[in-house]
Amino acid sequence: MEPMENFDPEINRIHTLECLKRLMIHYDEDDACHCRQGEFVALYVLYNVDSDDAIITSLQLKDTLVYEMHYRSVT
């Protein structure tokens, strides 16, 4: 295990954003709704709250995904 002083929050942030972006691309290429897609889209938007791309991504969510996210949050 690496010592905590070797942790670089900027590298961690960049890697997290790259992974989330790849996941968003995968979701765009696949028409199916995935089990935790809503949560990952929400994380992507929160990490990129100042980005037009993230806002557009959230506005283009499939209606079924939006319904599933709302249903899970109220139950």
N, C-alpha and C positions, 0 to 999 in steps of 0.2 A: 504494500500500500504506500502511495506517495505521501510525503509530509504535506500538511495543509499550506505551508508557505510556498509550495510549488504551484498551487492553484492559481490560474490566471482567469479572472472573471470575464475579461474581454474575449479571450479565446473560447471560453465556454459559451458565451452569448452568440458568437459568430457560428460556432458549430451547431448550436441549437436552432438558430435561424435557418441555416442551410438544410438541416434535416426536416424542419417544418415545411420549408419551401418545396423540397422534393416530394414530401407527402401530399402537399396541395396539388402538385403536378400530377401525381398518381391519381388523386381523386378526380381531377379534371378529365383524365384519359379514360376513366372507368365510370360507366353509367350507374353502377350499383351503389346503394347506400351501405356504408360500412358501420360496424357496430359502434365504434367510438369516434366516428368522423366529426360529429358535432363538437365534441370536446377539443379535438385537435384543431379544428377551424377556429374555435374560440381562442385557443392559445396563440395561434398564428396571428389573429387580429390584435390580441393584447400585446404581443411582442412587437407588432408593427403598427401601433395605433396612429402613428404620424404618417403612414404610407397610404397613398391613394389605392395602390394595388390591393392592400389588405381590406380596405373598405369595399372595394368593388367585389372582391372574393366573397365577402360576407353577404353582400346584397344579391349575389347570384346563386345563393344556396337553393337547392331543390326544395320544393314545398314539402315533400315527405320528410326530408331531414329536419326542416324547421319544426314540423309537427312532432316528430320523435323527440327533439330536444326539449320542446315545451312540455310534452307529456311526461318525460322523465323528471323534469324539474318540479312538477306539481304533485307527483306521487311519492 
